[in-house]
Amino acid sequence: MSDRPPIEFAPLAPEEEYHAFISYHGKDEDMARALLEMLEAKKFKCCYAFRDFIGGTAVTDNIENAVKKSRRTILLMSKNFLQSEWTQFELLRGLHKGMMHEKQILVPVLIDIEEDEVPNVIRNINYIDKKTLSEEDFKYRLCRTLAAPSVPMQAALPAGNVYHGLAWSYYYGYLKLILPGLKGRVERSPYWNKDITKRRIVPKLFILLPDSCFCWSSMKDNDANIKEAGHLEKFTANRSGNIGRSYQNFVYEVYAPDGEKCYCVAEYATPLMSMYEMEEGTIAGLDFRQRKIQKQQFVTTLEQILTHSHSEKCSGAFELVSYDDHMEDGSLKYPISKLLSERVKEELKREINRAQGSSVDPEIPVGVDQAMDQS
């Protein structure tokens, strides 16, 4: 390597503890450990999961912390890597950090995969193809990359951090408008009963979050135990030049497996359908595995937004309902009526307990079953 320029280490930033976090699949442990030993012998500071992750801490928190404290994230991209949800999560967190700071921090290293197998979401990022390099050339290129300061991220990543923008857009463009007044609209509807023991609807929006991201046009198309009941009253708001824009939520009649009936205001989180269509369209650069991780991150981000103090007016007006809708027969017809009826029933029990000043656990029946019989 004497004919090559010497590698100069750019100092780590104050918030950086490591030059690199090594992301790998467990089946590639030997390769990852050999890489770790080589880098640390050359004075690089590395974060290595097996050694540095904190026991008793959630895996997701360990990953977040590792990516946050590392200048770059090395992705040992093998066929094993592409099949793991955890390594995909590490990829996404690295991409998220890069986009937040407008830096390219991911260093994909192709082990036994070809260029066309690289996930679309990072295909425009420079990678190191270990298969095509001598061992010395590979070490030099990797070390030079890790020693250099962070550089601006390349533009036009095909999909990128989809979930973050969708979650915030969903909140500011819709939920922030409809949730604060939802309780009043439910209480003024024909489905409301002032007698709490006879009530069969709760004043909240059930936001459905299926893993497939597919959103049925009507829930009755998904589940025969759900029927369309009617709309809540309309309300209007001036929005982005649209004067008097109308908003209206829908009420469904839901039958539990035992035939008991209740009502609920429910709808799918529409940004999930955008993710589904992005995958179907392929041009957006989102594949099945990436979409699954994006969905998980969308739910986490949405929950953080809605439970933050700035969303206080939305408090108590929603419930996030996340579920795996992939059925054994290959369909997406998950029996959502069972899930919704259980959620409504549990909330009605809590309401009765609060009204009665009871400390009884909401799972213990306190009259709701009898009240539901009076349909």
C-alpha positions, -999 to +999 in steps of 0.1 A: +000+000+000+031+023-001+020+038-035-013+050-020-019+083-002-017+078+036-050+077+054-056+107+075-081+105+104-106+134+106-114+140+143-147+127+155-174+153+162-183+159+199-214+138+195-196+109+179-181+082+200-173+057+172-160+059+137-184+031+127-213+009+138-210-026+122-244-039+111-244-076+102-265-107+103-258-133+130-248-159+105-220-136+093-206-132+128-171-146+119-168-121+091-180-092+112-156-101+140-127-103+116-136-069+102-138-055+138-104-068+147-089-054+115-104-019+120-095-017+157-060-027+149-058+003+127-071+025+156-107+029+144-133+030+172-161+006+164-195-002+179-201-039+178-235-053+188-223-085+205-198-066+227-213-031+230-251-034+232-264-029+267-280-059+283-316-053+295-321-026+270-346-029+240-328-040+208-344-010+190-329+014+216-295-002+213-296+002+175-308+038+178-280+046+202-253+029+181-263+047+149-266+080+168-231+078+183-213+065+152-200+086+123-209+059+098-228+026+097-211-003+079-237-026+063-223-061+057-248-068+029-250-106+024-280-127+014-285-133+051-285-095+057-313-090+032-336-115+050-333-100+084-358-074+097-333-062+123-306-054+098-332-037+076-341-016+107-304-007+112-302+003+075-333+025+079-320+042+111-287+049+094-305+064+064-327+084+088-297+099+106-281+107+073-312+125+060-317+144+093-281+158+090-279+158+052-249+135+054-241+102+038-233+079+067-241+045+053-213+024+040-228-007+022-203-035+017-215-061-008-205-096+004-222-122-017-249-102-035-250-084-068-257-047-075-292-054-086-299-071-052-291-039-033-323-025-018-337+003-039-337+027-010-299+028-009-290+019-045-278+054-053-254+054-023-217+045-031-209+010-020-179-012-017-181-045-036-158-068-016-161-096-043-144-075-069-114-063-048-083-078-034-082-080+004-057-051+005-077-030-018-109-037+002-092-027+035-078+005+021-111+017+006-130+009+037-105+025+060-102+056+039-140+060+039-143+056+077-114+080+083-129+108+062-153+134+076-190+130+068-199+143+034-232+157+020-257+130+012-263+124-025-296+137-037-326+117-049-326+086-028-354+066-043-376+062-012-356+074+017-373+083+050-408+078+039-425+073+072-414+105+089-429+128+063-461+107+060-467+107+098-463+144+102-484+152+071-511+129+084-511+147+118-510+183+106-531+178+075-558+157+091-557+144+127-549+178+142-581+190+125-606+162+132-596+148+166-602+178+189-639+181+182-646+144+177-660+138+211-687+164+206-696+151+172-700+116+185-722+128+215-745+147+191-749+117+168-779+093+169-756+065+180-749+081+214-769+073+245-765+095+276-773+064+297-738+050+301-751+015+309-768+015+274-741+031+255-726+012+225-701+037+211-671+055+224-660+090+215-628+082+198-614+074+164-599+039+159-570+043+135-564+010+118-528+001+109-525-032+090-491-046+084-498-050+047-505-013+044-535-022+023-566-001+031-600-014+020-624+012+005-650+002+031-645-021+061-676-041+052-656-053+021-630-067+045-653-083+071-689-095+068-695-087+105-691-050+098-719-029+083-720+008+072-740+028+097-737+064+087-717+097+090-711+120+119-720+156+113-698+176+090-675+204+100-656+228+078-622+245+079-603+268+056-573+249+044-546+258+019-569+280-002-598+256+000-624+277+018-650+257+038-634+224+032-656+196+046-645+169+070-667+140+080-661+108+099-679+075+093-696+052+119-696+014+115-719-011+130-697-039+143-708-074+154-686-094+179-682-131+174-710-138+199-734-115+179-733-085+202-735-052+184-716-020+190-707+011+169-674+027+163-658+056+144-630+039+126-608+043+095-575+032+080-545+055+083-545+066+047-507+072+045-503+034+047-521+030+014-496+054-001-468+031+011-487+001-004-491+019-037-454+030-037-444-007-034-469-017-061-457+010-085-420+001-080-408+034-095-408+049-059-381+025-049-399+008-020-399-030-018-417-054+006-391-055+033-385-018+033-422-011+034-427-033+064-400-015+083-413+019+071-448+009+084-434+000+119-416+033+120-447+052+108-467+037+137-439+046+162-436+082+149-473+087+148-477+075+184-449+099+195-466+128+177-500+121+192-488+116+227-466+147+228-477+177+249-482+198+217-510+173+207-529+178+240-562+186+222-560+152+206-556+133+239-582+106+245-598+111+211-579+083+193-567+047+196-540+032+173-549-004+162-519-021+147-523-057+135-509-083+111-536-088+084-517-115+064-540-145+066-531-182+062-551-184+030-530-156+015-558-130+017-558-097+037-593-103+051-584-100+088-615-103+111-612-067+122-647-068+137-634-090+166-606-066+173-628-035+171-656-049+192-631-059+219-616-024+220-650-007+222-661-031+249-630-025+270-634+013+267-670+011+277-660-008+308-635+019+316-661+046+312-685+028+335-657+023+361-648+060+359-684+070+362-689+048+392-656+058+408-646+022+408-611+008+409-622-025+393-599-037+366-615-029+332-611-065+321-637-075+348-673-072+335-693-045+354-725-045+334-715-037+299-724-072+287-759-067+300-761-033+286-750-045+252-779-071+253-804-042+253-799-036+216 
